[in-house]
Amino acid sequence: MTFNLSELNERIRKESAFVTDVRQEIAKVIVGQNVMIERLILGLLCNGHILLEGVPGLAKSLTVSTLAKAIQTTFRRIQFTPDLLPADLIGTLIYNQKTGSFETKKGPIFSNIILADEINRSPAKVQSALLEAMQERQVSIGEKTHLLDDPFLVLATQNPIEQEGTYPLPEAQVDRFMLKVILGYPNKEEELEIIRRMAHTNGKIEISPVVTPEDLKRARSVVNDVYVDEKIHRYIVDLVFATREPEKYNIKDISELINYGASPRASIYLTIAGKAKAFIQGRGYVTPEDIRDIVWDVLRHRVILTFEAEAEEVTVENIIQRVIDTVEVP
């Protein structure tokens, strides 16, 4: 290693102190869902957008709004509906009769943290407007281009249940999300605690801001300095290429089940998320375990299966498990 690991670990220890504070604030409201909370923090550290999927009632929206309150930033919740228009999201030009000119009225997209609730209930034009803002971090209203705030993070939710009035996100657009997190039900003990905490009509629990945008920016610079060995880089590439060319990795009988393998964004996000994972755990270097932990959320929306896979009831998780089990760990 060509850097001082002890010095880097000390920097990480100081700059990552706010992670514990954020978790403690969220824990005042949210019971369990530790994976979702960690992934949301990863998104903040990596400047990456996150798609949350789970059945209704798993506190997806509540967790995001609670996270926003723990950060000294602006927050807007946008409820996506079939009648939503792009102008409702990014803004529009309004004619001012007094001045005889058009003035820009900015939409709710001009906030630091955006909760795109039930994103798959909006039509394609609205989805495109949001996802363009996510990619370019700017929007065009009329002839002017407006930069979005920094930090700018989109946390979108969608329900897996097929219902009337939904517009599934195209694969190319879903690929712009850094992570896709699948949420499950709480266990019995967690649900008992939820009942004790939430089954009343008292006022809301107060959340204190414990992080500033400056804290996040400093943390991101430290995350960038986390060491990634060349063996880890090659391991990441092998995991991604195994979804494109499984036969070269001796993963049999799945080539005909994969329509498209993971894109190069997967390799990039696996590396960045691995660094953030090490940062959260107070380490100055990435381990294979960091990559194996985050690989599910990076790959599950980037590996597109064929109709044959659906007919044989093979899921993306099955494919990812085969890849993890087969690709040699450094």
C-alpha positions as CSV (number, residue, x, y, z in Angstrom):
1,M,0.0,0.0,0.0
2,T,1.3,3.4,-0.9
3,F,-0.7,5.3,1.7
4,N,-0.8,5.6,5.5
5,L,-3.6,3.2,6.5
6,S,-3.6,4.3,10.2
7,E,-3.9,7.9,9.2
8,L,-6.7,7.1,6.8
9,N,-8.5,5.0,9.5
10,E,-8.3,8.0,11.8
11,R,-9.8,10.3,9.3
12,I,-12.6,7.8,8.7
13,R,-13.2,7.4,12.4
14,K,-13.7,11.2,12.7
15,E,-15.7,11.8,9.5
16,S,-18.0,8.7,10.0
17,A,-19.1,9.7,13.5
18,F,-22.3,11.2,12.1
19,V,-23.4,7.8,10.7
20,T,-24.1,6.6,14.3
21,D,-26.0,9.8,15.0
22,V,-28.1,9.4,11.9
23,R,-29.0,5.8,12.8
24,Q,-29.9,6.8,16.3
25,E,-32.3,9.5,15.1
26,I,-33.9,7.1,12.6
27,A,-34.2,4.4,15.2
28,K,-36.5,6.8,17.2
29,V,-39.1,6.2,14.5
30,I,-38.2,3.1,12.5
31,V,-38.0,-0.3,14.0
32,G,-35.7,-2.7,12.2
33,Q,-35.1,-2.3,8.4
34,N,-31.4,-2.0,9.1
35,V,-30.5,-2.9,5.5
36,M,-32.7,-0.2,4.1
37,I,-31.3,2.4,6.5
38,E,-27.7,1.4,5.6
39,R,-28.4,1.5,1.9
40,L,-29.9,5.0,2.2
41,I,-26.7,6.2,4.0
42,L,-24.6,4.5,1.3
43,G,-26.6,6.6,-1.3
44,L,-25.8,9.8,0.6
45,L,-22.1,8.9,0.8
46,C,-21.9,7.8,-2.9
47,N,-24.2,10.6,-4.3
48,G,-26.2,7.8,-5.8
49,H,-30.0,7.4,-6.2
50,I,-31.8,4.5,-4.7
51,L,-35.0,2.6,-5.7
52,L,-36.9,0.9,-2.8
53,E,-39.3,-1.9,-3.6
54,G,-41.6,-3.6,-1.1
55,V,-45.2,-4.2,-0.3
56,P,-47.2,-1.3,1.1
57,G,-46.8,-0.6,4.8
58,L,-43.1,-1.3,5.3
59,A,-42.2,2.3,6.2
60,K,-40.4,3.1,3.0
61,S,-41.7,6.7,2.8
62,L,-41.5,7.1,6.6
63,T,-37.8,6.1,6.6
64,V,-36.9,8.5,3.8
65,S,-38.7,11.4,5.4
66,T,-37.1,10.6,8.8
67,L,-33.6,10.5,7.1
68,A,-34.3,13.9,5.6
69,K,-35.2,15.4,8.9
70,A,-31.9,14.1,10.3
71,I,-30.0,16.1,7.7
72,Q,-30.0,19.9,7.5
73,T,-31.2,19.9,3.9
74,T,-34.4,20.6,2.0
75,F,-36.8,17.8,1.4
76,R,-39.8,17.3,-0.9
77,R,-42.1,14.4,-1.2
78,I,-43.7,14.0,-4.6
79,Q,-46.6,11.6,-4.9
80,F,-46.5,10.2,-8.4
81,T,-49.9,9.7,-10.0
82,P,-51.2,8.9,-13.5
83,D,-52.2,12.5,-14.1
84,L,-48.9,14.0,-13.1
85,L,-47.2,16.2,-15.7
86,P,-43.5,17.0,-16.2
87,A,-44.2,20.6,-15.4
88,D,-45.5,19.5,-12.0
89,L,-42.1,18.1,-11.3
90,I,-39.5,20.4,-12.8
91,G,-41.5,23.7,-13.0
92,T,-42.6,25.9,-15.9
93,L,-42.7,29.4,-17.3
94,I,-45.5,31.7,-16.1
95,Y,-46.4,34.9,-17.9
96,N,-46.3,38.0,-15.7
97,Q,-48.8,40.6,-17.0
98,K,-47.2,43.4,-15.1
99,T,-43.8,43.0,-16.6
100,G,-44.9,41.5,-19.9
101,S,-42.3,38.7,-19.5
102,F,-42.2,35.0,-18.6
103,E,-40.9,34.1,-15.2
104,T,-39.6,30.7,-14.1
105,K,-41.6,28.9,-11.4
106,K,-39.4,26.1,-10.1
107,G,-40.9,22.7,-9.3
108,P,-40.4,20.5,-6.3
109,I,-37.4,18.9,-8.0
110,F,-35.3,21.8,-6.7
111,S,-34.6,20.2,-3.3
112,N,-31.7,18.3,-1.8
113,I,-33.6,15.1,-1.1
114,I,-36.5,14.0,-3.2
115,L,-38.9,11.2,-2.2
116,A,-40.4,10.0,-5.4
117,D,-43.3,8.0,-4.0
118,E,-44.7,5.2,-6.2
119,I,-42.6,6.3,-9.1
120,N,-44.1,3.6,-11.3
121,R,-47.6,5.2,-11.1
122,S,-46.6,8.1,-13.3
123,P,-46.5,8.1,-17.2
124,A,-43.4,7.8,-19.2
125,K,-42.9,11.5,-19.8
126,V,-42.8,12.2,-16.1
127,Q,-40.5,9.3,-15.4
128,S,-38.1,10.6,-18.1
129,A,-38.1,14.1,-16.7
130,L,-37.2,12.8,-13.3
131,L,-34.5,10.4,-14.5
132,E,-33.0,13.0,-16.8
133,A,-32.6,15.3,-13.7
134,M,-31.1,12.4,-11.8
135,Q,-28.5,11.8,-14.5
136,E,-27.6,15.3,-15.5
137,R,-28.4,17.0,-12.2
138,Q,-29.9,19.8,-14.0
139,V,-33.2,20.6,-15.7
140,S,-34.2,22.9,-18.6
141,I,-37.2,25.2,-18.3
142,G,-37.9,27.1,-21.4
143,E,-34.5,28.2,-22.9
144,K,-32.6,28.2,-19.6
145,T,-30.8,25.4,-17.9
146,H,-31.0,25.3,-14.1
147,L,-28.5,23.4,-11.9
148,L,-30.0,21.3,-9.1
149,D,-28.9,21.7,-5.5
150,D,-25.9,19.8,-4.0
151,P,-26.5,17.3,-2.5
152,F,-29.2,16.0,-4.8
153,L,-30.6,12.6,-4.0
154,V,-33.6,10.8,-5.4
155,L,-35.1,8.1,-3.2
156,A,-37.8,6.4,-5.2
157,T,-40.4,3.8,-4.0
158,Q,-42.4,1.4,-5.9
159,N,-44.8,-1.5,-5.0
160,P,-44.2,-4.9,-6.5
161,I,-47.9,-5.7,-6.6
162,E,-49.3,-5.4,-10.1
163,Q,-52.1,-2.9,-9.9
164,E,-54.2,-0.8,-12.3
165,G,-52.6,2.5,-13.3
166,T,-48.9,1.5,-13.1
167,Y,-46.3,2.2,-15.6
168,P,-43.2,0.0,-15.1
169,L,-39.9,1.7,-15.4
170,P,-37.9,0.7,-18.5
171,E,-34.7,-1.2,-17.9
172,A,-32.5,1.6,-19.3
173,Q,-34.1,4.1,-16.8
174,V,-33.9,1.8,-13.8
175,D,-30.2,1.4,-14.6
176,R,-29.7,5.0,-13.5
177,F,-30.5,4.0,-9.9
178,M,-27.3,3.1,-8.0
179,L,-29.1,0.5,-5.9
180,K,-32.4,-1.3,-5.9
181,V,-33.3,-2.5,-2.4
182,I,-35.9,-5.2,-1.9
183,L,-37.6,-4.9,1.5
184,G,-39.1,-7.7,3.5
185,Y,-41.5,-8.0,6.4
186,P,-40.3,-7.4,10.0
187,N,-39.8,-10.4,12.3
188,K,-42.2,-11.0,15.2
189,E,-40.1,-9.1,17.8
190,E,-39.8,-6.1,15.5
191,E,-43.5,-6.1,14.8
192,L,-44.3,-6.3,18.5
193,E,-42.1,-3.2,19.0
194,I,-43.8,-1.5,16.1
195,I,-47.1,-2.0,17.8
196,R,-45.9,-0.7,21.2
197,R,-44.4,2.4,19.5
198,M,-46.9,3.2,16.8
199,A,-50.3,2.0,18.0
200,H,-51.4,5.2,19.6
201,T,-52.7,8.6,18.5
202,N,-50.1,10.8,20.2
203,G,-48.1,13.4,18.4
204,K,-45.2,12.8,16.1
205,I,-41.7,11.9,17.3
206,E,-39.3,14.8,17.0
207,I,-36.2,14.2,14.9
208,S,-33.1,16.4,15.4
209,P,-30.8,17.4,12.5
210,V,-27.4,15.9,13.1
211,V,-25.7,16.2,9.7
212,T,-25.0,19.2,7.5
213,P,-24.3,19.2,3.7
214,E,-20.7,20.2,4.6
215,D,-20.4,17.0,6.7
216,L,-21.6,14.9,3.7
217,K,-19.2,16.6,1.3
218,R,-16.2,16.0,3.7
219,A,-17.3,12.4,4.1
220,R,-17.5,11.8,0.4
221,S,-14.0,13.1,-0.1
222,V,-12.8,10.5,2.5
223,V,-14.8,7.8,0.8
224,N,-13.0,8.5,-2.4
225,D,-9.7,7.9,-0.6
226,V,-10.7,4.4,0.6
227,Y,-8.2,1.9,-0.8
228,V,-9.3,-0.7,-3.3
229,D,-6.7,-3.3,-4.1
230,E,-6.2,-4.4,-7.7
231,K,-7.5,-7.9,-6.8
232,I,-10.7,-6.3,-5.6
233,H,-11.0,-4.4,-8.9
234,R,-10.6,-7.7,-10.8
235,Y,-13.1,-9.5,-8.6
236,I,-15.7,-6.7,-9.3
237,V,-15.1,-7.0,-13.0
238,D,-15.4,-10.8,-12.9
239,L,-18.7,-10.6,-11.0
240,V,-20.1,-8.3,-13.7
241,F,-18.7,-10.2,-16.7
242,A,-20.0,-13.4,-15.3
243,T,-23.5,-12.0,-15.9
244,R,-22.6,-11.3,-19.5
245,E,-20.5,-14.3,-20.3
246,P,-21.4,-17.0,-17.7
247,E,-20.0,-19.8,-19.8
248,K,-16.5,-18.4,-19.6
249,Y,-16.8,-18.6,-15.8
250,N,-18.0,-22.2,-15.9
251,I,-21.5,-21.2,-14.8
252,K,-23.5,-23.7,-16.8
253,D,-27.1,-23.6,-17.9
254,I,-27.8,-19.9,-17.3
255,S,-26.6,-18.4,-20.6
256,E,-30.1,-18.9,-22.2
257,L,-31.7,-17.4,-19.1
258,I,-30.0,-14.0,-19.3
259,N,-31.1,-11.6,-21.9
260,Y,-28.8,-8.8,-20.9
261,G,-25.9,-8.8,-18.4
262,A,-25.0,-6.0,-16.1
263,S,-23.9,-2.7,-17.6
264,P,-20.5,-0.9,-16.9
265,R,-22.4,1.2,-14.3
266,A,-22.5,-2.0,-12.2
267,S,-18.7,-2.1,-12.0
268,I,-18.5,1.6,-11.2
269,Y,-21.2,1.4,-8.5
270,L,-19.9,-1.8,-7.0
271,T,-16.6,0.0,-6.5
272,I,-18.0,3.2,-5.1
273,A,-20.5,1.4,-2.8
274,G,-17.8,-0.9,-1.6
275,K,-15.8,2.1,-0.5
276,A,-18.8,3.6,1.3
277,K,-19.4,0.2,3.0
278,A,-15.9,0.2,4.3
279,F,-16.2,3.8,5.4
280,I,-19.4,3.0,7.4
281,Q,-17.5,0.1,9.1
282,G,-14.5,2.4,9.9
283,R,-12.0,0.7,7.6
284,G,-9.7,2.4,5.1
285,Y,-9.8,-0.5,2.6
286,V,-12.4,-2.6,0.8
287,T,-12.7,-6.3,1.4
288,P,-14.4,-9.0,-0.8
289,E,-17.1,-9.3,1.9
290,D,-18.0,-5.6,1.3
291,I,-18.5,-6.4,-2.4
292,R,-20.5,-9.6,-1.8
293,D,-22.8,-7.7,0.6
294,I,-23.7,-4.9,-1.8
295,V,-23.6,-6.9,-5.1
296,W,-27.3,-7.9,-4.7
297,D,-28.6,-4.4,-4.7
298,V,-26.3,-3.3,-7.5
299,L,-27.0,-6.2,-9.9
300,R,-30.6,-7.1,-9.4
301,H,-32.0,-4.4,-11.7
302,R,-29.2,-4.7,-14.2
303,V,-29.5,-8.3,-15.1
304,I,-32.4,-8.8,-17.5
305,L,-33.8,-12.3,-17.8
306,T,-35.3,-14.0,-20.8
307,F,-38.9,-15.4,-21.1
308,E,-37.4,-18.9,-20.6
309,A,-36.2,-17.9,-17.2
310,E,-39.7,-16.6,-16.3
311,A,-41.2,-19.9,-17.6
312,E,-38.8,-21.9,-15.4
313,E,-39.5,-19.6,-12.5
314,V,-35.8,-18.6,-12.2
315,T,-35.3,-15.2,-10.5
316,V,-32.6,-12.6,-10.7
317,E,-31.6,-13.5,-7.2
318,N,-31.1,-17.1,-8.3
319,I,-28.7,-15.9,-11.1
320,I,-26.8,-13.6,-8.7
321,Q,-26.4,-16.4,-6.2
322,R,-24.9,-18.7,-8.9
323,V,-22.5,-15.9,-9.9
324,I,-21.4,-15.3,-6.3
325,D,-21.0,-19.0,-5.6
326,T,-18.9,-19.6,-8.7
327,V,-16.7,-16.5,-9.2
328,E,-13.4,-17.0,-7.3
329,V,-13.0,-14.8,-4.3
330,P,-9.5,-13.1,-4.0
